[in-house]
Amino acid sequence: MARKLSHQRVTYVLPLPDAPGGHRLGVNGLTVDRQNSILYSAGRDGVICSWDLDCSLASNSYSSSNQKPGPTRFKTQVQAHSHWINDIVLTQDNSAVVSASSDTTVRLWRPHSESTDVPERIGKHSDYVKALATPGGQASWVASGGLDHKLYLWDLNGGGEILSIDAGGDDTTEKGSVYALGAVNSVLASGGPENVVRVWDPKSGKLVTKFVGHTDNVRDILVNEAGDTIITASSDQTIKVWSLTAGRCMNTLTMHNDSVWSLYSDEPDLSVFYSSDRSGLVAKTDTRGSADVEQGTCVAALQEHEGVVKVVAAGDFIWTATPKSSINRWRNVDTTLEIEAPPDPARTIDSAAAAPAKSNGQTPKIPFNAVLQLSATSELLRPASPSSGHSGDTGLEHDLGLTIPVHSLPEETIEGQHGLIKCLMLNDRKRTLTQDSAGEVVLWDLLKCVPVQTFGKRHMDDVASEINTTESISHWCTIDIRTGRLSVILEPNRCFDAEAYADEAELPASDLSQFREDQRINLGKWILRWLFAPLVDEEIRRDNEYREAAIAKAEELAKLNPPITSAPGDDVPRSMGIPIHSDASATTLRPGMDFAGIPATPGFGINIGTPSSATYLSTSTQSNSFFPAFDAETPDPLSSNHAAHDGHPSSFSDRSDYFSSRQPQIESDKIPMSPSDVASNSGLPQSPTEPDKEERKKGSFFGKKLNFPKKLGRTSTDTKPQILEEKPEESEISSVKEEKVYEANISGVIDRIHDDYEEFLSNNPSQNLVTAITPSAENETPRLDIPPRTAVFIQEETGDTAVASDLYRGSVGLIGQDIERLEKAIPHWLGELLLKNQIPFKEQVKIAFVLKPFDDSLPPVVKPELPSATTGPANVVNNSSRLNANRMLRTKKVLAYVAERIDPPNPDEPEANQMPPEEYLELYCQKMLCPPNMTLATIRTHLWRTSGDMILHYKANGKKQIRPPQSLMNTDDTHLTADEANVPNGDGNAPPGSIHSMTNSGSVAGSVTT
């Protein structure tokens, strides 16, 4: 059985400028509180708004249109969901609003409560939730249906799921999604794209019956209070009336000429109902006093300019919701009035329909052209006046003519806001262009979380061509505007892929001074560090208190039970990775930090490219068993030859690399005295019978799954003492017993730190306890002042849900108040980053290229290969210089690599007088000059623009005369001696045939043997 994979991610939403309340995108749901005169709306922006209507909705008075109510006023709103809201219902005596969303949740909001918390989640589907239904204001449950083919009944008091129903019933169909629901206490009806209406018993969940007759998606359902009549609307342009008593369709209404999207009725017997369609027409049907539905009156009440997604009515008014962010209020139509006589055919009909016609101050009438025929078999109602009667079917069709709704303009428009509808990520991956529904183009900074510049109403592509830069940065985030706001999604598998040079990060001069030349900043680490800065500060404070209490407790225990003296350093907990200091103010030395305390920039090595047939240590093996988690500043394993599991730089790199800072020598000088010691120092895994406990402890910091190729050496099996076979097994068993399982969140990280403290103090009660919480410093991730209103989500994606579910919702300004919730929600990978400055290991992307002198004007960077017994006489000369390096390596570093080999530094020349290589050398790709700060990734993307290895040409610009290397002064390329061929330029101590990796300041150098 396949395992359902899950992972947690972080999403932050950039705050929009302050604006009055209202929706940013289209409105999908409406419901009216008649008693309190409040309209509730919900939209695609995930927001629920409440509006004060300032009018009486107790009864339908149909007062004169001259008596207008006051303007609608905004009351309050809540960001209830992180995706579209598809439906809302009012329940519990109008005190609660239930919403269904594409974020797969069902939430309950109490708008009259003083609490400002996010609406409570009362239910969850595994796919979009499309429809809701409630049996009435006194009910204790609400029904929901979604694209997961499920119907659920949820307890409104927070009791969770009451009933679960498979919406497809006994039928196995791929079209079992639920788009429409209707409910009363005894009946629950559902419909969807399979064109079938199913009726369920809400108490048992059993299928009562199903109605077949629609030929397209069922979009909305009404059920009368008695539970014996169901009205359904469909995309097949029909409305059907079903009788549960008769078990069949009683009427098919065809007054619409487009897909019918919405139905509404506030009559218990559904004798008056409203319907809306995709063309924007809203019809009102009145069957009161009629023996049959088809004998009722149907009037085209209003015409919208877009499709009407939702229609509701109360009192004298109708409200319509469309794909726009605004809501329109219309005057209702009194269907009890007489119908006006048909117009004279010779009379010109005014295309602008108006309110019900008045005749000489008499009672108004319904315009004849606003009357709709309910079905093909129904008779059009005749006017009451005998003199205006028409007879014959031929006159009927002519009289119907063009339908002219009673109202063509709304009485009031509740204006919405302008949400984002388009976005474009720029090449630097730090800035994004957006365009809102009004056409305004704005530039955003994704790291500072603020708008940078406004360009007015312009085409977004034109603006992008003006401000975009020629860069190639890895994709590190996903941007989303589905709720009308700019959201940035950070996935753990790629949010640490992008880096920016500090001198290009637009930092203040005061901040830039603390960075070394060509130091890079990891964009994902940068923003995450400061999104959760209040949490880090609080955890540091709590850690200080915990250590003080732990030290005091250890001292008390030490007085009662004096500890047995042990060798220094033998009892340091394996996962702390911190030195023992007697001075509390001592600085903790972290991986990737040199003596100056400045983080090193990884992966600047240029390696000799090797044929694809060469054998290497598998990088996937390294990622799984070499390092469980790598610090972001740990040097790239492929940029240097790592022969030891502790990640120390090789001695050769320490001798030969003058571009990087010298790393502190922390390697033990112990000389192996036994075969087991030799095997350990050779990188071979120790057998279970080897008794060297100290070596085992040293390796435990990186875990016990250390795998290396056995071709490096072999330990003789006949020297293994048989008497020691059981002891390591007991040790292994005891270590397994002591192994503790930690939670996969930041609480687990904190618990592990606390356990390490306890273990350390139990063995070293007199030693100072140094904190193990070491967040990234400001010389690695400069301070970001993120707006407090920036929303922060921690979400989880699983294999059985369509969208990520929210584990935490808050804002930067509230992070400090939500510590307890965050400790449960923040995943382990984020906890390791925030508290230990460690990120998951991922192999760095390399770019292969070939360096050649331009027109052979300069010597090659790699010496010719002489004939040998293996190569044969055919390969007398091989000037190949295929290299690979980090994709972020700059042109000037490539030129420094070239200069090191063709123009070694003159020891007699003062260092101050030496000219940087980029000042007298140039690099070309496709005959185009590469600027000194252009990266290899940018060269490949914008200049090379094809597959295969890049070919880069270097040449001198004449500003300096280049001396040929000493080895080439007195010989040509085809007559080198064996000794000259085996000695690299600039280092007589290097192994034969080795090529130095090119590094920048702060990286770890290495070598690859050709």
N, C-alpha and C positions, 0 to 999 in steps of 0.2 A: 504493500500500500504506500502510495506516494505521501511524503510528509508535507504538510501545509507550512510553507515557509512564511515567516513574518519578520518585519523589521520596523523600527521606529525612525521617524524623521522629524525634522523641525521646519516649521513654516512661520515666517513673519510677514506681517502686512503693513505696508507703509501708510501712515495716516494721511488722509486727504485734508486740504485746507478747511478750516472751520466754515460751516455753511448751515443754513436753517434746515430743519428736519424735512424728511421726505425720502422717497425712494430714488435710487441711482439708476436702476434698470427697470425693465417691464414689470408690471404688477400681475400676479397670477391668482391671488386669492382675495376675496372680500367677504365680510360678514358684518351685520348690523346689530347693535344693542339698542333695541327700541326704547327700553325703559330709561336708559341714561343718555340717549341721543348721541351715541358714539359709533363711529365707523372704524373698523379694523381692516387693515390691508397688509398683504404680504407679497413679496416680490422675488425676483431673480437675484437680488442683492443679498438675500438671506436675512432681510430686516422685516420686522413686524412694526407697523406704525398704528397709532391710535389718533383719531381726529374728532374734535368736538364739532358737531353739526349745527348746534345752536338753532334747533327747530324741533317742533313737536312731531313725534312719529307714532303717537298712540293710535291714530285712526287715519283712514283714508278720507280726507275731507274734500280733496280735489278743489282747493280754493282757487280763486282767480289768480292768473299768472302775474297780475300786478302786485300781489302781496308776496314779496320775496323775503325769504329768511335771511338772517345775518350770514356773513361769510364763514366758511369752514376754517377752524383754527387747529393748528398742530398741537397735540398734547404731549406725547412722548413716543419713544421708539426703543427697540432693543435689537441688537445683532444676535438673533436667535440661532442662526445656522451658518455654516461655512460653505454652503452651496445653495442652489436655488431652493426656494420654498414653493412647493407645487399646490398646496391646499391648506386651508385653515378652517376650523369650526369653532363656534362659541358654545360653551357648556358650563355646567355647574352654576345655574342661575346667573349666567352672563358674567361670572367672576373669573373665568379661566378661558384662555385661548389656546387651542391645541393646533400645532403646525406639523406638517409632513414635508420632508426635504429630500433632495437628491444626495444629501450627505448620509443617507440611510437611517436617520433617526426620526423619532416622533417626540416632540417636546411640548411641555405645558408651561405657559406664561401666565402669571397672575398680575395683570396690569394695575390693579388697585392696591397691590402690596407695596410697602415702602422699601422692600429689599431690591437691590440693584444687581443681584446675582444673575448669571446666565440662566435662561429658562431650563427647568428640570427635564432631564431625559426620562421619559416613561416607557419608551420602546425602541427597538432597533430591528431593522431588516438587514439582509445581506446585499441588497441592491436598492436603487432609487425607490423612494416611497412616493406614490403618485396621487393617492386619494385617501380621504378621510370621511367618516360618517358617524354621526351621533344620534341615538334614538330620542333624544330630547334633553331639555335643560336640567332635568332631575336625575339623569342617568349617572351611573357610577363607572361606565366604561365608554371607550371610543374604539371604533374599528379603523384599521388601516390596511391598505393594499399596495403592492409594489411590483416592480419588475422581477422580483425573485419568485413569482408565482405563489405568493403566500398571502393569506389573510390572517390578521392578528386582532384579537380583542385585548386592550390594555386597561389596566386598572388606573383610574384617574387619581387615586390617592397614593400612587407610588408602589402599588403591590406587584407591578410587573405584568407578565403575560398571563391572561386568563384563559385564552383559547387560541389554538393555532389550526388553520385550515389550509389544505392544499387547494389552491384556487382552480386547478384543473380538474378536480374531482377524480373520478375513476379514469378519465381520458388522459392519455399520455400525448401531450402536444407541446410544441416549441413555442406556441403563442398563448401561454397561460398567464401572461402579465395582466395586472389589474390596473385599469385606467379610470374606473368609475365605481363608486360605492353609494348605496342608499340603505338606510336602516331605520327601523322602529324596534320596539321592544321584542316583537315576535318574529321579525323578518329581517334578513340581511341579504341584499342583492348586490351582485358584482358583475362587471363587464369589462371587456378588453378587446384586443386585436383579433381574437378568434371569432368575433361576431356573435357570441352566445351570451345570453343573460342567465346567470345561475342564481338560484334562490336557496339560501341556507337557513338552518335553524341556529340562531346565535347562542342557544343554550347548550346544544349538544354538538354543534359543528357539522351536522349531517346535511347532505344535499336534499332539499325538498323537491325541487324540480328545476328544469332549465328550459328556457325559451329560445327557439331558433327562428330567425326571420330577417335579422339585419344582414346586410351584405358588406359591411365595413366596420371599422373600429367603433365600439360602444364608448361614447365620450362622457356621458353624465346620466345619473339615475335619480329619480324621485320615487318615494314610497309613501302612500297615504297613511294616516294615523291608524286606520283600522287594519292595515297590513294586507288588504285584498286587491289593491291596484298598484301597478308599477308603470311609471312613464320613463322611457329611455330615449336618449338622443344619440345619433350616430353620424359618422362621417359619410354615410351613404345618403345624406341630405334629408333623412326622414326622422320623424318622432313617432314612436309606437306606444300604444296604450295596451298593457297586458292585464288580464284578469287572473288572479290566483285561484279564484273560485271556479271559473270555467276552464282554466289551464290553457289559455290560448291568447293570441293577439286579438284585441277587440277593434282597434282602429290604427290606421297608418296615416299620419298627417304629413302633408307634402308642401306646406306653405313656404319652406326655405328652398333656395336654389343653390345652396353651398353647404359645406360640412357644418353640422350643428355642434357647437362646442360646449354650450352651457345651458343648464336649466335652473330655474329658481321658482319656489312657491312658498308662501307663508300661510296658505290655507290648509287646514287639516285634511280636507278631502281632495285637495289639488284641483279645485274647481276653477281657480285662476292661477295660471303659471306663465312665466316668461322664458323665452328661448332666444339665444344669440348664435350667430354663425360666423364663418370665416370672412364673409364679405363686409361685416360690420353691422348687419341688420339685427335689430332687437324687436321681436314680436311679442305681443301680449295676447294671450288666449283666455277667453272668459266663457265657461260652459255652464254657468249658473242659470238655472231655469230651463235648461235644454234637456230633452229626453236622451239625446245622444251627443257624444263629444263633437262629431262632425257638424252638428247643428249649432255649435257655439259661435261666438264672435271672435275673430282674430284680426288684430290691428297692427300695422307696421308702426311701432311707437317711435323709433328713432333710427338714425343712420350714422354710424361712426365711420371715420376715414380708414380704419384698420380693423382687423378681425377682433371681435370681442371675446376675450378669454374667459371673463367672468362677469355675470350680471346679478345684481341684488336690487331689491326694492323695499321701501318702507314709507308709510305715509303717502305724501304726494310726490315722492321722488324716486328716481331710478339712478343707480350708480353703475358705471361700466369701467372695466379694466381692460387695457389693451397692451400690446408689446411696448408701449411707451411708459415712461416713469410717472406720468400724470394720471389722475383719476377724474372722470367727468361726471357731473351731476346733471340729470335731466328732469324736466317736469313729467310726471306720470300722466297717463291717458285714462280718462273715465270711459270705460267700455259699456257703461249702462246708458250712455247717451244714444240718441237716435242717429242713424246713419244719414248723411247728407244725400240729397238726390244726385244722380249722375250728372256730370256736366254736359252742356250742349256740345255735340261733336264739332260744331262750327266755331265754338269758342276756344281761344288759345289758352292752354293750360300753363300757368306760371310754374316753372320748374322748381322754384324755391317754395317748398311746402311750408306751411305755417301751423299755428295752433288750431284746435278745433274751430270750425267756422261759426260765425255768429250771423244771424239774420235779423236786422232791424231791432237790435237790443234783446232779442229773444234768447232762449236757452241755446248754448252752443251745441253743434253737432259734430259727429265724426266725419272727416272728409271721405268721400266715396273712394278716391284713389288711394287712400291709406288702408282700405280693407283688403285682407288677404283671404284667398280661398283655402280652407283647411285641407281639403283633399280633392281629388279629381271627381269624386262622386258626390261631394257636398254641394248644396245650393248656396249661391251667394245671397246674403240677406238683402231684402228689398227695403227701400226707404219707406217710412211710415206714411208719407204723403202720397195719396192715390194719384195725384196729378203727375207725379214724377216717375211713375212706374214704367218698367220696361218688360217686355215679354220676349220669349224665344231664346234659344241657346246661342243663336248667331250674334245676338246683341250682347250676350254675357261676355264673351271673349273680347269683344270690342270695348265694352265698358271697363273691363279690368285694366287693359292697356298697361302703361308704365306705372309701377307702384311708386307712390310718393309718400315717404314716412311723414308722420305728424310733425316730428322735430328733426331738424337737420343741424342745429347748433345747440351745444350744451348751455345750460343755465349758469353753470359755474365749473371752472377747471381747478382742481387741486394740483398745483404745480409740483413736479418732482425736481430732483437734482440731475446733474450731468455725470454719469458714470463712465468709466473707461471701457472702450469697446475695441481698441486695437493697441498692440504693443510691438516693439522691435528692440531686441538686444543689440547693443553696439559691439564693435570688435574688441574693445578693451574689457568686456564682461563686467564692468563696474557701473556702467550707465545704461539706461533704458529710455527709449522714447515711447510716449503713450499719446493716444488721441481719444478724447471723450465724445459723448453723443452730440455735443455742440460743435465739434470740429476743432477744438483747441488742442494744440500739440505742446507737450510739456516734456522736458528732460529731467530724469530722476537719477539720483545717486543711490545705488543699492546698498552701499556700505554706511553712508551717513543717514540714509532713510529719509531724505528730504528732496523736494523738487529744486532743481538747480536753475532752470531757465524756462521761460514761456515763449513760444514762437507764434502764438496767435492761431488763426484759422488758416492753416496751410496743409499742403499734402505732406504726409509724414515721410514719404520716400525722398522728397526734395530736401527736407531738413536733414535727413540722415546722410545724404550725399555731401552735405556741407560740413557736418561736424564729426563724421566718422573718421577714425584713425586707421592707419595701416598697421594693424597688430594681429597676432594670432595667439589667443589665450584659450586654454582648455575650458570646456564647459564645466562649470562647477555648481550651477543651480538651474532651476526651472522657474520661469516666471509665468504667472497665471492672472487673468483678469475676469474670471467667470462671475465674480460678484460685484464687478464694477470698481474694484480696488486692485492695487498692484500687490500681488502676493509673491513671495520668494520662497521656493521650496528647496530644502537642503537634504539630500539623500546621503546616507553614510558611505555609500560606495563610490561617490565622486565629488563630494563637497570639498575635499582637500586636494583636488587635482590642479587648481589654478593658483598661480603665483604672480605677483607683481613686484617689479623693482621698486625699492623704497624711494629712489630719486624720481620715479614717475608716478608716485602715489598721491601727489599734491599735498604733501605734509608741510606743516609750518617749519620754518627754518630752524626753530629751536628743537623740534622733534627730529628733524633730519640729521642734525649733528651727531646724534647718538648711534647712527647706523654706519656701518662700514661700507666701503665702496662695493657696489654691485650686490648688496644684500637684498634678498627677496623676502616678501611677506606673503604668507599663505592666506588667501582671501577668505576661505571658509573658517579657518581658525580665528582670523581677525574678527569677523562679525559675530561669531558664536561667543568669543571671549567677552565681548561687551554687551551682547544681548542679555547675558546671565550674570553680569558683573555684580549686582546686589546679592545674588545667591552665593557667589564665590566669597565675597566679603563676609557674609554671615557664616559660611562654613569655616573660614579661617578663624573667626572669633570663637566659634564653638570648639574648634580644634584646640585652640589655646587653653580654653577652660578644661577640656577633657584631659590634655596632657598634664596640666597642673594637678588635677585631681588624681590622675594615674600615678604621677610621681609621688604625691603625698601618700597614696595607698601603698606603693611599693616600699617606701621608706618605713612605714609601719610594719609591713611584713618582714622587712630585712632585720628590724630590731628583734622580732620574735624568732625568726629562723634565719640565722646567718647563712648566706649562700656559699657553695663550694667554689673555690677559685678555679677559673678555667682560662684557657689561652685567649689572649685578646683577639677579638674579631670572630671567634669560632661560633658565637651565639647570636650573631646579628640576624634578624629575621630575613628570610630569603626574598621577600617581596618588597621590603622597604627601599632597598637600594640607596640608602643614605649613609654618609660617613659618621663616625662617632667623634663628637667634638666636646671638649671641656668648656669651650666658650659658647654661650648661648647665642651670641651675635654672629657666629661664624656663618659664612655663606655656603649653602649647599651646592656642591658641584654637580651639575646635571649633564647628561649626554648631550653632545653638540655644543658645549660651552667651552671656550678657551679661557686662558688665565685672566683675560680682561673682563670676563663675564658677558661677552657679546656672542649671540648665537651664530653658529656657523651656517653657511648656506650650502645645502647638499647638491651633489650631482653635477659638479662642474668639470668632471673628468672627460677628456677626449681619449677614447680608446681606439686601438688599431682594430679595424673591422676584420673579421675572420671568415673563412669560407663557411657556408651553411652546413657542410659535412662535419665540422669540428665538434668534438664532444665537450659538453659543459655540464656543470651541476645544475639540475633542474631548478628553475626559479620557483615553480609551484611547490616543490619540496621545501625550499627555503621559507616560503611564506607560511607553510603549514607547521613546520617543525623547527624552524630556525629561530624565529622571534615571534612570540604570541602577539605582541603589540610593539610597534616602533614609535619612537619619538619622531616628530616631524623633521627634526634637524639631524637625525642619524644619517651618516653618509650612505649614499647609494651603494648596495653591495656589488652592483655591476660596474661601478667606476673604480673599484680597487679589488685586489685579490684578498679576500677575507679567508684566512686559513684557520682562524681561531673563532670559537663561538662567542667570545666576549666582545666582538666588534672593535678591537683595537686596530689602529692603523699599522700597516706593515712597516718594518724597520727600513725597508728600501724607500718607501715614500717619505719617511722622516729625513732620510739623508739627501734625497735628490730634489724634492719639490720646493722651490723657492717662492712659489706663488701663494702657498697656504701658510697659515700660522702653525707653529709647532704645537702638537698636542701633548698634554702632560702624560708622562710615562707612568701608568698605573698598573702595568703588567708585573706579575710576580717574577723575581729573579731566581726562583727555586730551580735547582738543577735536578732533573729526574734521575732517580737512583734505582729504579726498578723497571721491568718491562711494562708494568701497568702504568707507571708514570709516563713512560715514553709514549705509550698508546694514547693516554689522555692528552698529552701535549701535542700529539700529532693530529688531534681532532677526531680520533676513532672513538666510537661508543664503547663504554666499558661493559664487560659482561657482568651478569648478576653476582658472580662469585668473587669479583674484585673487591677487596676490603678497604679501599682508599676512601674513607668517609669525607675527608677534607675536600678532595677533588669533587666528590658528589655534591657537597654543599655549594661549591663555587658554581657549578653548572645549574643549580636549581633555580637561580634567579631567572633564567630564560625558560624554565620548564624542564620536564624529564623526557620530552620527546625529541631528543637531539639525534639527528640522522646525518651521517656523512658517508661519502663513498669509501668503500673499503680498499680501494686501490692505492690509498696513500701509505699503507703499512699493514702489517699483520702481526698479531700477538701469538706467540707459541702456546698451543693448548696443553702441552705436556708439563708446563710449569705451574698449572693451576692447582692449588692445594685442594684436595677433595674434602678435607675436614672443614673448610669454610663455606661449603655449599649452602647450609641451612641458615647461617647467620644473616646474610643479606636478604634472604626470603623473609625472615622475621622482621627485619628492618623495613622491608617494603610493605609488609602487612601492617606494621604499626603506623607507617606513614599514611597508608590508605585509611586506616581508622581515624587518624588525626585530621585527614583532609576534610575541610568544611565547605559546604555548598553555599555560595553567596547568591543573593538576588541579582538578577540581570538588570539592575538599575543603579543609580548613583548611591542609593543606600547600601548596596552591596560593596561598592568601592569604599565607602566610609567604614563599613564594618570590617573590611579586610585591613584597612589602615589601623583601626582600633585594636584588632587582634595582634597585629604586628607590634604595636606599642606594648601590649601586655606581654608578649613573648620576649621582647627586648628587655623590658624592665625586670622580668622575672629572672633573667640570666645576668643582667648588668644593672643592678639597682643603684650603683654609685655613679653610673655614667649619665651624662646629660642627654636628654631625649630631644632630638631635632625633629621639627615638623616634617611630615611626609607630604603635605599639601604644597605643591610648587606650581602654581598657575603661571602661564606665560607672562614674561615681563614686558614692560612698555617698549623696550628696545627690540622686541620681537613682534609684538602686536600693539601698535600705538593706540593711545586712548581714542575712543569714539564716543561722542556725546549723542547718543541715540534718543530721539524724542520719546517722552514717557508714554504717549498715546500709541506707540507702535505695538500692534497686537502680536502676540506670540502663541503659537500652537505647537504642541507635541502630539504627533499623530502616529497611528500604527496601521501598517498595511499587512493584510493577511491574504492567503490564497483563496479564502472563501467569501471575500467581500469585494464589491465593485469599486469602492473608493475607501480612502483612509479614514479611520475613525479617530475622533479626538480623545486623547488621554488627558490633555490639559489645555485650558484656554485662559489666557490672561493678557497682560500688557507689561511692557518694560517697567512702567511706573508701579506696578503691583507685584513684581517679582519678589521683592523683599518681604511681602506679607504672605506669600504663598509657599513658604519654604517646605512645610510638611507635605503639601500636595505635590510639589516638584520633586521631592526626594523619592516619591513613589513612581512618578511619571518619567523622569529623565532617564533615558537608556544608558546602559553601561558604557557604550562607546563615547557618549557625550560626557559622562561623569569622568572618564579617564582623561579626556581633553581638559575639562574645566579645572580639575583638582590636581592632575599630574602632568599636564601638558604633553600627553601622549595621544597619538592618532593611530588608527589601524594601518598596518603595513600594506603598501601597495607598490608594485614594481613601477619605477619611473619610466616614462616614455622616452625612448632614444630615437635619434634621427641619424641615419647613415648618410655619409657624404664622401666625396672624393676631392682631395686638394691637389691642384696642379698649378705649376707656374704659368703665367700668361705668356704665350708664345715662347716658352722655354727661356725667358729672360732671366730667371733666377733658378738656383738649384732646387731639386725636389726635396720635399720634407722627409722622405724615406729613402735610405740608401739602396742602390741596386743589389739584387740578390745574386750571388755568385753561383756557378755550377757546383753541384755536390752529387754525392752518390745517390741521393733520393730524388733530387729535382732533375738530374740528367742534363745533358748539353743543350737540350731544347730551350731551357729557361735560363739562358746565360744572363740576361738582364731582365729584371722585373721592377719597374718603377711604380707599381701600384701603391697608392696611399689611401686606401679605403678606411675611413674612420667612422666612429659613432660617438655621439655626445648627447647630453641632456638637451631637450627641445628648447629650453629657455636660455641656452648659452648665447652670449652676445658676439657680434662680429669681431669686436676688439679683442676678445679672448681667443678667437680662432687665429687672429693675426699675431697675438702673443705666442701662440703655439708655433706658428710658422717662424717667427723671429727667433725663437729659442733654438730652432734647428738649422736655420740658414744664416743667422746672424747672432751667434752667441755673444753675450756681454763681454766687453773688454775689461779685464780686471784692473788695468791701469787707468781706466777712465773713471773720474768721480761719479758717484751715483746721481748726484744732482744734475749732472750734464747729460745723462742718458735720456734719449728721446723715446717717448712711448711708441710702441710699434704702430698704433693706429695713425700716427702722424706721418710716417714715412712709408707705410704699406697700405695697399688697398685691396679689397676683396670684391670680386665680381661674380654675378650669377646671371646667366643668359645675357651677358654683355651689359648688365645693369649694375651700377655701383651700389654696394650694400653699405648703408650708414653704420658708423661704429656701434651704435646701441641697438641695431636691429638683431632680433633673435633668429636662431635657426628655424624655428617654427614659422616665423613670419616670412623668412626667405622662401621656405618651401611652399607656403600657401599663396603668396602674392607675387613671387618672382619665378620660381621654378615651375609651379603649377602643372606638374605631370607626375606620373608614377616613376618608380625606380630611384636609385641613389642620386642625390644632387651632385652636380659637378661644379665646384667652386674654383675660380682662378684667382691667384694672388699676383700682385705686381708692385714694383716700387714706383713712387711718384717723383723721385729725384731729389727729395729733400735731404737724403742721407745716402752716402755711399756704403753699400753693403759688402762687408768682407766675406769671402767664401770661407766655409768651415775649414779648420786646420787639416782635417782628414782629406780634404779635396784640393788643397793648395798645390800639391806636387804630383797628382795622379788624376786620371780621368775615370769616368764611371765604370769603364769596362776593364780596368786593370787594378782594382783594389786588392791589397793583400788580405789574407784571411783575418789577420789581427785588426786591420783597419775596418773591415766589414763588420766585425763583431763588437766594436766599441762605439756606443752611442755618443753623439756630440754632447760635450759638457759634463760627462760623468764617467770617469774611467773605472769606477767601482761597480757600475751597474752590471747585471748578468748579461751574457752574450745575447744579442738580438732583441733586447727588450726595448719597448717604446714607452716613454713616460706619458702618463695621463696628464692632460692639461687642466689646471685648476685655477680658480680665482681665489681671492683672499678669503680665507675661512673654510675652504673645502678640504677634504682629505684626499690626497693624491694616491695614486696606485700605479701599477704597471701591468701591461698585458704582453705576454711573450708572443712574438710573431711565429 
